[in-house]
């Protein structure tokens, strides 16, 4: 929602990225994600939540698997932000497809 606020405040995607880096330091979204969401909101998107049914694809399962295997300490929130996916979708993929019982919520 910070990106949407910045857009409505007249900030460019670059200015938004700079503000997010100041606010969240190392936890800030990647540049590509900020630019993508800035574009989506500029095109009229109102919500950050995608339909989980459209996101739970084989390709996304593979993306989540790769990220989880690269660092098992990553939480659902971090994975969702990194992959630009819905948290609930990531949680379902981890639980149902990867058969992991415990993963951090952070």
N, C-alpha and C positions, 0 to 999 in steps of 0.2 A: 504494500500500500504506500510505502515511501516513494516509490517510483511514480505512482499515479499522482501523489501529492506534488512532487517536483514538476511533473508535466503540467499539471493544472496551474502551477505557480509560474509557468513560463520558462522553466529550465530546460536546456537541451539535454540530450543523452549524456554528453561528455560532462556537463555541469552536474548532472544527477550522479554519475559515477564518482566524481570527485567528492561530493557531499557524503555519499555512502561510505567511501573509504575513510573519511574523517570520523564518521559516526561509529562504524563497525570495525575499523582497523583491519586485522587479518581475517575477520569473519565476513567481510563484505562480499557480495556476489561478484562473480567473474564479469569482466567487461562485456563479453558476448551475451551473457544473460541479461545484464542491465539494458543493453541496447535492444535486445529482442523484446523485453517487456515494455520498454519505452515505446517501441514501435507498435506493439499490440494495443497499448492504452491509447496511443495517438490515433489508431484506426477505429477506436470506439469500444474496445473491450472494457467491461466494467468489473469483472471478477477475476481473481487469480486462480481460482479452482477450475481445473479441467474435469471433464467427465471421466471418472476412473475407468470406465469400460473401454474408452478409446485409447487410454494410455497403457493398458495392460496387454501389450503386444509382445511377441517373441523377441523383437529387437530391444524393447525396453527391459525385458527380463535379463537379456544378455548384458545390457549396459549396467544394470544394478548389480548383477553377479560380478562383473569385472571390477566395479568400484569396491564392493564388499571384500572381494579377495585381495585387492591391493592394500586395504587397511581395514582390518576387522574392528577397529575401534570407532569407525565412523557411525554416527547415529542416523536415524531416519530423516531428521530435519536437514542435516548436512547433505545427505545423499539426494534428497528431494530438491534442494536448492542447486546443488551441483549439476544435476541432470535436468533441471527445469521441469520437475514432475510434481504431482500431487502427493502430499505426505501419506495419505491413506493408501494410495496406489503402491507406493514404495513399501509400506508396511505389509500390504497383502502379498506383494511379490516376495519379500523376504520370508514371510511366514509360510505361504502356500507353495511357491515355486522353488525357493531355495531351501525350504524346510529348516530354517533357523528359528529357534525358540526365543533366543535372547538377542536383542540388539538395542543399543542405547536409543532413547527418545530424543536426545539432543541433536 
